[in-house]
Amino acid sequence: MSDNWIVQNLNSALNTWNEKLAEIWTLLTQSPESFKGGTIWSVITGINGALTAIGYGLLVLFFAAGIVKTCGSFTE
């Protein structure tokens, strides 16, 4: 190593840069199931299940309302 403070500062900056890039790379290549122990992923899948159930319920409701509206006009 050189005794020059500029070279030492540059080496320190490059080492810090490499460490941060390695940390970013591990975050980007990590699966959602293993990120932060998987708790965030389980919350997301729970919300998705609830929204799917609500969507199916509304689909059935509007389908039934359309059938009733169509069949109701036949009696007139």
KEMAR-429807 format. One record per residue: residue in one letter; x, y, z of N, C-alpha, C, O in turn. Coordinates in steps of 0.02 Angstrom, whole numbers, plus 50000, padded with zeros to 5 digits. Layout:
<pts>
PT residu  n_c1  n_c2  n_c3 ca_c1 ca_c2 ca_c3  c_c1  c_c2  c_c3  o_c1  o_c2  o_c3
PT      A     X     Y     Z     X     Y     Z     X     Y     Z     X     Y     Z
...
</pts>
This chain:
<pts>
PT residu  n_c1  n_c2  n_c3 ca_c1 ca_c2 ca_c3  c_c1  c_c2  c_c3  o_c1  o_c2  o_c3
PT      M 50042 49941 50000 50000 50000 50000 50044 50062 50000 50098 50063 50029
PT      S 50020 50112 49968 50057 50175 49964 50042 50217 50025 49989 50211 50057
PT      D 50089 50261 50042 50079 50307 50098 50042 50370 50076 50029 50414 50117
PT      N 50025 50373 50012 49991 50432 49985 49918 50430 50008 49884 50380 49998
PT      W 49894 50484 50037 49826 50486 50063 49774 50485 50009 49718 50462 50020
PT      I 49790 50509 49949 49743 50508 49893 49731 50436 49871 49674 50417 49858
PT      V 49784 50398 49866 49778 50328 49846 49740 50289 49898 49699 50246 49882
PT      Q 49753 50302 49962 49718 50268 50016 49643 50285 50014 49601 50241 50024
PT      N 49627 50349 50003 49556 50369 49999 49521 50337 49939 49464 50315 49944
PT      L 49556 50334 49883 49526 50302 49824 49516 50228 49835 49463 50201 49817
PT      N 49564 50195 49865 49555 50123 49880 49499 50112 49929 49460 50064 49921
PT      S 49494 50154 49979 49439 50148 50027 49371 50159 49994 49323 50123 50008
PT      A 49368 50209 49951 49305 50223 49916 49286 50166 49870 49227 50147 49867
PT      L 49334 50138 49835 49319 50082 49790 49299 50019 49829 49255 49982 49807
PT      N 49330 50007 49886 49310 49951 49928 49239 49959 49953 49200 49911 49953
PT      T 49222 50020 49975 49153 50033 49998 49104 50024 49941 49051 49995 49950
PT      W 49122 50049 49881 49080 50042 49822 49068 49968 49806 49011 49949 49791
PT      N 49120 49929 49808 49114 49857 49793 49071 49822 49844 49031 49778 49827
PT      E 49077 49840 49908 49036 49809 49960 48962 49826 49949 48919 49783 49956
PT      K 48948 49889 49934 48878 49910 49923 48849 49877 49861 48790 49857 49861
PT      L 48888 49871 49808 48863 49838 49748 48850 49764 49761 48801 49736 49736
PT      A 48892 49732 49801 48880 49662 49818 48816 49655 49859 48778 49607 49851
PT      E 48805 49703 49904 48743 49701 49945 48682 49711 49902 48631 49677 49911
PT      I 48685 49758 49855 48629 49770 49809 48616 49708 49766 48559 49690 49755
PT      W 48669 49676 49743 48662 49617 49701 48627 49560 49739 48585 49526 49711
PT      T 48646 49551 49803 48613 49498 49842 48540 49515 49854 48498 49469 49855
PT      L 48522 49578 49862 48452 49597 49870 48413 49586 49805 48356 49564 49807
PT      L 48444 49601 49748 48409 49594 49684 48400 49521 49664 48350 49504 49632
PT      T 48446 49478 49682 48442 49408 49662 48407 49365 49713 48401 49304 49703
PT      Q 48384 49394 49768 48350 49356 49820 48277 49345 49802 48246 49390 49773
PT      S 48251 49288 49818 48181 49274 49802 48135 49309 49852 48156 49321 49909
PT      P 48074 49325 49833 48028 49359 49878 48010 49316 49940 47996 49343 49993
PT      E 48012 49250 49932 47995 49206 49988 48047 49208 50043 48031 49196 50101
PT      S 48109 49224 50026 48162 49224 50077 48180 49294 50100 48219 49302 50147
PT      F 48151 49346 50070 48167 49415 50090 48136 49430 50159 48076 49420 50169
PT      K 48176 49453 50205 48156 49470 50273 48119 49413 50308 48072 49424 50345
PT      G 48141 49352 50295 48111 49294 50328 48046 49271 50297 48016 49223 50322
PT      G 48024 49302 50243 47963 49281 50209 47899 49310 50237 47845 49294 50213
PT      T 47903 49353 50288 47841 49380 50317 47806 49427 50269 47744 49428 50266
PT      I 47844 49467 50232 47813 49513 50185 47778 49474 50129 47723 49493 50108
PT      W 47809 49421 50107 47779 49380 50053 47714 49347 50077 47666 49342 50039
PT      S 47713 49324 50139 47652 49292 50164 47596 49343 50171 47537 49327 50159
PT      V 47612 49405 50189 47560 49457 50193 47533 49472 50123 47473 49480 50113
PT      I 47578 49476 50073 47557 49489 50004 47512 49434 49978 47462 49447 49946
PT      T 47531 49371 49991 47488 49316 49967 47422 49314 50004 47371 49294 49975
PT      G 47421 49335 50067 47357 49339 50104 47311 49392 50075 47251 49381 50067
PT      I 47340 49450 50059 47301 49504 50028 47276 49482 49959 47218 49496 49941
PT      N 47318 49447 49921 47297 49423 49856 47240 49373 49861 47193 49376 49821
PT      G 47242 49329 49910 47188 49282 49920 47123 49316 49938 47069 49298 49913
PT      A 47127 49367 49981 47067 49403 50000 47037 49441 49941 46976 49441 49931
PT      L 47080 49474 49901 47055 49511 49843 47026 49464 49790 46978 49481 49756
PT      T 47055 49405 49783 47028 49356 49736 46959 49333 49758 46914 49327 49717
PT      A 46950 49321 49823 46885 49300 49848 46833 49356 49838 46776 49342 49819
PT      I 46852 49417 49851 46806 49473 49840 46788 49480 49766 46730 49492 49749
PT      G 46838 49471 49722 46826 49476 49650 46778 49422 49626 46733 49435 49586
PT      Y 46787 49360 49650 46741 49306 49631 46671 49319 49657 46621 49306 49622
PT      G 46666 49345 49717 46600 49361 49745 46564 49414 49703 46505 49408 49689
PT      L 46601 49466 49684 46571 49519 49643 46553 49492 49574 46502 49512 49545
PT      L 46594 49449 49547 46579 49419 49481 46514 49380 49484 46472 49387 49439
PT      V 46505 49340 49534 46443 49301 49541 46384 49347 49553 46330 49337 49525
PT      L 46393 49398 49594 46339 49445 49609 46315 49481 49547 46255 49484 49534
PT      F 46361 49508 49507 46341 49544 49447 46314 49498 49393 46271 49517 49354
PT      F 46340 49437 49390 46313 49388 49343 46241 49372 49362 46197 49369 49319
PT      A 46229 49361 49426 46161 49346 49448 46115 49406 49438 46057 49397 49419
PT      A 46140 49466 49450 46099 49525 49439 46082 49533 49365 46026 49554 49349
PT      G 46128 49517 49321 46114 49520 49249 46063 49469 49228 46019 49483 49187
PT      I 46067 49409 49256 46018 49357 49241 45949 49378 49265 45899 49371 49229
PT      V 45945 49404 49325 45880 49426 49353 45851 49483 49311 45791 49486 49299
PT      K 45894 49529 49290 45870 49585 49250 45845 49561 49181 45794 49585 49156
PT      T 45881 49514 49152 45860 49487 49087 45795 49446 49094 45749 49454 49053
PT      C 45791 49405 49144 45731 49363 49154 45671 49405 49177 45614 49387 49164
PT      G 45684 49459 49210 45630 49502 49233 45596 49537 49176 45537 49554 49181
PT      S 45631 49548 49121 45599 49582 49064 45555 49534 49024 45512 49557 48986
PT      F 45563 49469 49033 45520 49422 48997 45448 49423 49024 45401 49405 48988
PT      T 45438 49441 49086 45371 49441 49115 45330 49501 49093 45269 49501 49102
PT      E 45361 49551 49066 45324 49611 49046 45283 49603 48984 45250 49651 48963
</pts>
